[in-house]
Amino acid sequence: MKNRVITISREFGSGGRTVGKRTAERLGIPCYDQTLIEQISRESGLSPEFVREKGEYTTHGGWLASVFADRGPDGSSTQDFLGMVQRKVILKLAEEGPCVIVGRCGDYILREAADCLKVFIHADMEKRAERIVAVYGEREEAPVERLRDKDRRRAAYYRFYTGAEWGDARNYHLSLDSGVFGIDRCVDLIAGLY
Amino acid sequence: MKNRVITISREFGSGGRTVGKRTAERLGIPCYDQTLIEQISRESGLSPEFVREKGEYTTHGGWLASVFADRGPDGSSTQDFLGMVQRKVILKLAEEGPCVIVGRCGDYILREAADCLKVFIHADMEKRAERIVAVYGEREEAPVERLRDKDRRRAAYYRFYTGAEWGDARNYHLSLDSGVFGIDRCVDLIAGLY
């Protein structure tokens, strides 16, 4: 029988990672986020920083972004290699038992391999800007610019590796605005539907 | 103070109309769906059939669909006129008191005029095909073809009149897969969040 897995896709700054962590705690199952990055790093030999960044974001935004990535003579890139390792690790974790998987196209990778509850967490620009300044501190780049850039590059990554539109409600079972409902209410709803 | 309004956007065949009706019953507030069409028809002098079809769908699918609609010498079309009346009627109903508004770009029209809970109801193709055959009966056109055509024309309408993408989770506070959760669970969730 397939394991029950919750996949959390999230906009940067929406608190989706925290929603995932707390939902897992509530349900008494593991949440793979930082651990996932570490496992992919060990398995691939790539640094955790590279995995964190290149396993969800293209280098530049836009439709053709990934096509212009540095590619070897066979046309494949290090990012493609990372994508393959990522897929393998996520499939293995989902096979081991019920869990929460945050980001990294988990919803797409597990679409046939697990009994998934696919969740998307988003919030409006203002709420996310407040949150990233509170959580990650000020940077030289204005928070709204940082978010726009992150959104563009994450959408381009998702589109390139899955062929689907990141953030389209129809890719998920449940999409929630964490800025309106708050983190705790999101956790209640997801845990209640699991 | 602004009234609290629930807007339900929905894929054809997802049961979103029923979700809206039952949520309104549960909360003891009116649901504007058929009544909305009748009011717009009276106000505009256009037939209910024209209102039902042309107030949510373009004639053909695709990005430029509405640009090629029949237009008068000032560049406007009957569909534009209908759009204006629709907007006026929806704004008036939302001003009168709390209610549920189904479809017709209600989420967009009321974005600043009401305290909205914006909901999107969707379901996968298979579930929707089953539902439309059960509810509306067999037609000459295969159900999946009918749904694809409806989806395309509704998305084109929404894009033309709002500039936003229909079905993008970020346009709504809550998006639900009614095929996975069922109608009753959707009603519970929406009524609980209202």
Chai-1 contact restraints between the chains, C-beta under 6 A:
chainA,res_idxA,chainB,res_idxB,connection_type,confidence,min_distance_angstrom,max_distance_angstrom,comment,restraint_id
A,F120,B,A169,contact,1.0,0.0,6.0,A-B,restraint_1
A,H122,B,A169,contact,1.0,0.0,6.0,A-B,restraint_2
A,H122,B,R170,contact,1.0,0.0,6.0,A-B,restraint_3
A,G167,B,D168,contact,1.0,0.0,6.0,A-B,restraint_4
A,G167,B,A169,contact,1.0,0.0,6.0,A-B,restraint_5
A,G167,B,R170,contact,1.0,0.0,6.0,A-B,restraint_6
A,D168,B,G167,contact,1.0,0.0,6.0,A-B,restraint_7
A,A169,B,F120,contact,1.0,0.0,6.0,A-B,restraint_8
A,A169,B,H122,contact,1.0,0.0,6.0,A-B,restraint_9
A,A169,B,G167,contact,1.0,0.0,6.0,A-B,restraint_10
A,A169,B,A169,contact,1.0,0.0,6.0,A-B,restraint_11
A,A169,B,S175,contact,1.0,0.0,6.0,A-B,restraint_12
A,R170,B,H122,contact,1.0,0.0,6.0,A-B,restraint_13
A,R170,B,G167,contact,1.0,0.0,6.0,A-B,restraint_14
A,H173,B,D177,contact,1.0,0.0,6.0,A-B,restraint_15
A,H173,B,V180,contact,1.0,0.0,6.0,A-B,restraint_16
A,S175,B,A169,contact,1.0,0.0,6.0,A-B,restraint_17
A,S175,B,S175,contact,1.0,0.0,6.0,A-B,restraint_18
A,D177,B,H173,contact,1.0,0.0,6.0,A-B,restraint_19
A,V180,B,H173,contact,1.0,0.0,6.0,A-B,restraint_20
